[in-house]
């Protein structure tokens, strides 16, 4: 068996790991890279392997950095199955269509504003038609059931990763001659006691593991502390007469933040105020969450029995059309605006940040990871001036962050998850992590006795003996 790391190698986005066995060629994830625009556009529009040579794609979950490059794959000739859990496929459908729509809208907006100024026009990475082609090859599987790939010598199953709705740990077995090779891929591993979803399933017996390490160098604050911090920041911003602008991924993070605000209003930690979720994608994702209560944890089930809907309350408004989105910016007085994308790279959040970042009464509140070279990262790191849609804006708003809403396991959580199988592992490959986080997690794995733990480079190829 051979593994080649074609994405998320010593960086957080663009997950893609090619597995080659005697009988199958399988890709674990096919995600968009985010960061430096020129490099990201080049990577996202091309493939380092022949698309039609793949027997299948195994999809860990529906975040765009794991599924968003699927239309590029089908544009290059892939016609086999993209296999994910049923909930992942439901979410991937709306994610790809929304990504295509945003790319088309952002390209049109850029061209309208900047081509008359002499700048070159841009084209969307893919269109709605391209996204539909990718959606047509999605194929669903349930947790905990084995399914064959190519032939019976290669098979896989999904275990609940507890990251977002439908997220999966992939277990891949391949018969190589007279021996069985057992490879695992965490995808993005969730945290214990997370809002809404069940905890990740325990690690199964494995020979090798491809492991995410997004937060491999830090430990998260508790959920209760983060919920209290969220309420405090909103309250302080309200006291200044300002707006709280929250960039949030439409999947999971928006639902968690809405649920936390709902809980804080109910327990008196937060006085009621208008809250807007300005994201058609988040609206659609929330409906899909409501369709899959079988993935909820016992705490959320109990909340639903008492209050019915964790994702809806009197002060909350979801907006879908563009005119309603524009009207939010005309509102005076304290409000909370939640919009995607979570790294402030595209979509409606760009307009809300553009319109509010120059007012010191307002707060830009980050509740998720900001990858290197994204606009969100620059703002979070203290940039005093930023460019949005080609124009420069001075940062006067308060900049805050709450880390405890992360859907990723932290340093302790990752090591605790792998510890029960550490003595059997022949190798661990840390991906989906920047240099510092990857190195810290690799060190922790070494301390568990896993000598062959590394953070591979982009394009690195490793034979699994």
Secondary structure, 3 states (H helix, E strand, C coil): CEEEECCCCCCCCCCCEEEECCCCEEEECCCCCCCCHHHHHHHHHCCCCCHHHCCEEECCCCCHHHHCCHHHHHHCCCCCEEEEEHHHHHHHHHHHHHHHHHHHHHHHHHHHHHHHHCCCCCCCCCCHHHHHHHHCCEEEECCCCCEECCCCCEEEEEEECCCCCCCEEEEEEEEECCEEEEEEECCCCCCCCCCCECCCCCCCCCCEEEEECCECCCCCCCHHHHHHHHHHHHHHHHHCCCCEEEECCCCCHHHHHHHHHHHHHHCCCCCCCCEEEECHHHHHHHHHHHHCHHHECHHHHHHHHHHCCCCCCCCEEEECCHHHHHHHCCCCCCCEEEECCCCCCCCHHHHHHHHHCCCCCCEEEECCCCCCCCHHHHHHCCCCEEEECCEEEECCCEEEECHHHCCCCEHHHHHHHHHCCHHHCCEEEEECCCHHHHHHHHHHHHHCCCCCEECCCCCCEEECC
